[in-house]
Amino acid sequence: MPHATRARRFVRGTTALTLAALCAAPLFAGSAAAEGIVGLITKTDTNPFFVKMKEGAQAKAEELGMELRSYAGKYDGDNETQVEAIESLIAAGAKGILITPSDSAGIVPTVQKARDAGLLVIALDTPLSPEDAADATFATDNFKAGLLVGEWAKAKMGDEAENARIALLDLSEAEITVDVARNQGFLTGFGVDVKDETRMRDEDDPRIVGNDITQGAEEGGRTAMENLLQRDQGINLVYTINEPAAAGAYEALNAFGFADQALIVSIDGGCPGVKNVAEGIIGATSMQFPLRMASLGVEAVKAYAEDSTMPEDTDTGVELVTDEPVEGVSSISSEEGLELCWG
């Protein structure tokens, strides 16, 4: 896919819970008191990224006089709960839905039901597959986010980049759009021939030790790092899908005595991750802006409800955060990042 097209489209539980339990209390006592319902459906309600996204949606809904109904999956990858949430919002007569899909392709038939019923559907952070299955996508250019940390790592390693032993700690096996875009962006930035930007794990660069999955969690990052270290204890560069996975990877490296050997790069921009940059645990991270995504999403639903205005795809921005800047790659310091971070 040409870069210009990519930039436009941003290729960037416990027990069974009832849907009512997943729905957060609305900001208004009843729908009659608000000028329409807007739904927010996130992958989980525990990841700080989605917590901040919900905060942004709540604040903007209150400002605009809308009723927010928020839902979340029980775990990253929980498509079934997201399907139920959409169906509930259709039944409630919502004006629009903001969704971070757990299964970019699997959710599409239900999204189409919502659009057929007259709801505006905006994908936040993670594009649907195909991307035009949503009315618009408000997201970080995730390929660019990966590209920035890849370019930084290549410059930071200098001549040693040719001898890199790379561990790739991804989200899942499902090839979710955000997972693919970040991974392939990182590899492209580092100078690896990715063969196909839309697919992972088909590269033949001998510097790649392997991929493992983390589910975007600290425990998953630790386990994935342990698995890859069993293949090659010479790993000196670690890419992670997000900062919780990076924290877990560092724990594993430290336990093996390799913490000083490997450079870790990541993506998200949460405050814990930025603090890990300041402490030297993460070398560089690409910061995205979930509150901005959600706030703009609620504004778009409001405009659609008022006069059927259709939104356009929106790049919500990305900043590289590092305390070791390199020539040719724009960045901000961890001190500056702590002024902008979330979570």
C-alpha positions in Angstrom: 0.0 0.0 0.0 1.5 3.4 -0.9 2.5 5.4 2.1 0.2 8.3 1.2 -2.8 5.9 1.2 -1.6 4.4 4.5 -1.3 7.8 6.1 -4.8 8.7 5.1 -6.3 5.4 6.3 -4.1 5.0 9.4 -2.8 1.5 8.9 -1.9 2.6 12.5 -14.2 -11.9 33.7 -14.3 -13.6 36.2 -17.8 -15.0 35.9 -20.2 -14.5 33.0 -21.3 -10.8 33.1 -24.6 -9.5 31.9 -24.6 -6.8 29.4 -26.2 -4.5 32.0 -23.2 -5.1 34.3 -20.8 -4.1 31.6 -22.6 -0.8 30.9 -21.4 2.1 32.9 -23.9 4.4 34.6 -25.1 7.0 32.1 -24.1 10.6 32.8 -27.7 11.7 32.8 -30.7 10.3 34.7 -32.5 9.3 31.6 -32.3 9.6 27.8 -35.0 12.2 27.9 -32.5 14.5 29.7 -29.9 14.1 27.0 -29.8 14.9 23.3 -29.1 11.4 22.2 -27.1 8.3 23.2 -23.5 7.7 22.2 -21.9 4.3 22.9 -18.3 3.7 23.7 -17.1 0.0 23.3 -13.5 -0.7 24.3 -11.5 -3.9 24.3 -11.2 -3.9 28.1 -11.9 -1.6 31.0 -8.6 -2.2 32.8 -6.0 -1.0 30.4 -5.1 2.6 31.3 -5.4 3.5 27.6 -9.1 2.6 27.5 -9.7 4.1 31.0 -8.4 7.5 29.6 -10.5 7.0 26.4 -13.6 6.6 28.6 -12.7 9.7 30.6 -12.4 11.7 27.4 -15.8 10.4 26.1 -17.5 11.1 29.4 -16.2 14.7 29.6 -17.2 15.5 26.1 -20.6 13.8 26.3 -21.4 15.9 29.4 -20.2 19.1 27.7 -22.4 18.4 24.7 -25.5 17.2 26.6 -25.3 13.6 25.4 -25.8 10.4 27.3 -22.7 8.1 27.3 -23.2 4.4 27.6 -19.9 2.5 27.8 -19.1 -1.1 27.5 -15.9 -3.2 27.6 -14.8 -6.8 26.7 -13.8 -9.1 29.5 -10.4 -9.5 27.9 -8.5 -8.4 24.9 -10.0 -10.4 22.0 -13.5 -10.7 23.5 -15.5 -10.2 20.3 -18.7 -11.7 21.7 -19.2 -9.1 24.3 -18.6 -6.3 21.8 -21.2 -7.8 19.5 -23.7 -7.8 22.4 -22.8 -4.2 23.2 -23.6 -3.1 19.7 -26.9 -4.9 19.6 -27.8 -3.3 22.9 -27.0 0.2 21.6 -29.1 -0.5 18.4 -32.0 -1.5 20.6 -31.6 1.7 22.7 -31.8 3.9 19.7 -28.2 5.3 20.0 -27.1 7.9 17.6 -23.6 6.5 17.2 -21.0 4.1 18.4 -17.3 4.5 19.1 -15.5 1.2 19.1 -12.0 -0.2 19.6 -12.6 -3.6 18.0 -11.1 -6.7 19.6 -11.6 -8.6 16.3 -11.2 -6.1 13.4 -12.9 -8.5 11.0 -15.1 -10.5 13.2 -17.1 -7.5 14.4 -17.8 -6.2 10.9 -21.2 -8.0 10.3 -22.6 -6.5 13.6 -21.2 -3.1 12.8 -23.0 -3.3 9.4 -26.2 -4.0 11.3 -25.7 -0.8 13.3 -25.0 1.3 10.2 -28.1 -0.2 8.5 -30.1 0.9 11.5 -28.9 4.5 11.0 -26.1 4.6 13.6 -22.8 6.3 12.9 -19.9 4.0 13.7 -16.4 5.3 14.3 -13.5 3.0 15.0 -11.1 4.4 17.6 -7.4 3.4 17.7 -7.9 0.1 15.8 -9.3 0.2 12.3 -11.8 -2.4 11.2 -10.9 -4.9 8.5 -11.8 -3.7 5.9 -11.2 -0.2 7.1 -14.3 1.2 5.3 -16.5 -1.1 7.3 -16.7 1.9 9.7 -17.9 5.3 8.8 -14.6 6.8 9.9 -11.5 5.9 11.9 -10.1 8.2 14.5 -6.7 6.8 15.4 -3.0 7.1 15.7 -1.2 6.3 12.5 0.0 3.1 14.0 2.4 2.3 11.2 4.0 5.7 11.8 4.2 4.9 15.5 6.0 1.7 14.8 8.2 3.4 12.2 9.4 6.0 14.7 10.6 3.5 17.2 12.2 1.4 14.5 14.1 4.4 13.1 15.2 5.4 16.5 16.4 1.9 17.4 18.4 1.7 14.1 20.0 5.0 14.7 20.7 4.3 18.3 22.4 1.0 17.6 24.4 2.4 14.7 26.7 -0.1 13.0 25.5 -2.7 15.5 22.1 -2.7 13.9 23.5 -5.1 11.3 24.1 -7.6 14.2 20.8 -7.1 15.9 19.0 -10.1 17.4 15.4 -8.9 17.4 12.5 -10.2 19.6 9.0 -9.1 18.5 6.4 -9.2 21.2 3.0 -8.8 19.5 -0.6 -8.7 20.6 -2.1 -11.9 19.3 -2.1 -14.4 16.5 -5.3 -12.8 15.0 -3.4 -10.2 12.9 -5.5 -7.4 14.2 -5.0 -4.2 12.2 -3.2 -2.2 15.0 -1.0 -5.2 15.8 0.1 -5.6 12.1 0.6 -1.8 11.6 2.8 -1.3 14.6 4.9 -4.5 14.0 5.4 -3.8 10.3 6.1 -0.1 10.9 8.8 -1.0 13.5 10.5 -3.5 11.1 10.3 -1.0 8.2 11.9 1.7 10.3 14.7 -0.6 11.4 15.4 -1.5 7.8 13.9 -5.0 7.6 12.2 -6.0 4.3 8.7 -6.8 5.5 7.5 -8.4 2.2 3.9 -7.5 2.8 2.9 -4.6 5.1 -0.5 -6.1 5.7 0.9 -9.4 7.1 3.2 -10.3 10.0 5.7 -13.2 10.3 6.5 -13.6 6.7 9.9 -11.9 6.9 13.1 -13.8 6.3 15.6 -11.4 7.8 18.1 -13.5 9.9 18.2 -10.9 12.6 14.7 -11.7 13.7 14.8 -14.3 16.5 11.0 -14.7 16.5 7.6 -13.4 17.4 5.5 -14.2 20.5 2.2 -13.0 21.8 1.5 -11.0 24.9 -2.2 -10.1 24.9 -1.0 -6.6 25.6 -0.4 -7.5 29.2 2.6 -7.4 31.6 2.4 -11.1 32.4 2.1 -11.9 28.7 5.2 -9.8 27.9 7.2 -11.6 30.6 6.2 -15.0 29.3 6.8 -14.1 25.7 10.2 -12.7 26.5 11.1 -15.9 28.4 10.0 -18.0 25.4 12.2 -16.1 23.0 15.2 -16.0 25.3 15.0 -19.8 25.3 15.6 -19.6 21.5 18.4 -17.0 21.6 20.0 -15.5 24.7 21.8 -13.0 22.5 18.6 -10.9 22.0 19.6 -7.2 22.0 16.6 -5.5 20.6 13.0 -6.0 21.8 9.9 -4.5 20.2 6.7 -4.6 22.2 3.1 -3.9 21.1 2.6 -1.7 24.2 4.2 -0.6 27.4 2.7 -3.1 29.8 4.2 -5.8 27.6 7.5 -3.9 27.6 7.4 -3.9 31.4 7.0 -7.6 31.5 9.7 -8.1 28.9 12.1 -6.1 31.1 11.3 -8.3 34.1 12.2 -11.4 32.2 15.4 -9.9 30.8 16.4 -8.7 34.3 15.7 -12.2 35.8 18.0 -13.7 33.1 20.7 -11.1 33.8 20.3 -9.5 30.3 18.7 -6.2 31.2 21.7 -4.2 30.1 22.1 -6.2 26.9 18.8 -5.4 25.2 17.2 -2.2 24.0 13.4 -2.1 24.4 11.1 0.0 22.3 7.3 0.3 22.6 4.2 2.2 21.8 1.4 3.8 23.8 2.5 6.9 25.9 0.9 5.9 29.2 2.4 7.6 32.3 3.8 4.3 33.6 5.5 3.7 30.3 6.9 7.2 30.1 8.3 6.8 33.6 10.0 3.6 32.4 11.6 5.7 29.7 12.8 8.1 32.3 14.2 5.2 34.3 16.0 3.7 31.3 13.8 0.5 31.2 12.3 1.5 27.8 14.6 3.2 25.4 11.9 4.9 23.4 8.1 4.8 23.0 5.6 6.3 20.6 2.9 8.3 22.4 -0.7 8.3 21.2 -3.6 10.3 22.5 -6.7 8.2 23.5 -8.5 11.1 25.2 -8.3 13.1 22.0 -9.7 10.1 20.0 -12.7 9.7 22.2 -13.4 13.4 22.6 -13.4 14.0 18.8 -15.5 10.8 18.4 -18.3 12.2 20.6 -18.2 15.5 18.8 -18.6 13.7 15.5 -21.6 11.7 16.8 -23.2 15.0 18.1 -22.8 16.6 14.6 -24.2 13.5 12.9 -27.2 13.5 15.2 -27.9 17.2 14.6 -27.6 17.4 10.8 -26.3 14.0 9.4 -22.7 15.4 9.0 -20.4 12.5 8.1 -16.9 12.6 9.7 -13.7 11.9 7.8 -10.8 9.7 8.9 -8.7 11.6 11.5 -5.1 11.1 12.5 -5.0 11.9 16.2 -1.2 12.3 16.3 1.9 10.6 17.7 5.1 11.7 19.5 8.3 9.8 20.0 9.4 9.9 23.7 13.0 9.2 24.6 15.8 10.7 26.7 18.3 9.6 24.1 17.5 11.6 21.0 19.0 10.6 17.7 19.7 12.7 14.6 17.0 12.6 12.0 14.2 11.3 14.3 12.0 14.0 16.0 11.3 13.3 19.7 10.4 14.8 23.0 11.9 14.0 26.4 10.3 11.9 29.1 9.9 15.1 31.1 7.9 16.6 28.3 6.1 13.2 27.9 5.0 13.3 31.5 3.1 16.5 30.8 1.1 14.8 28.0 0.8 11.2 29.2 -2.3 9.3 30.4 -3.0 6.6 33.0 
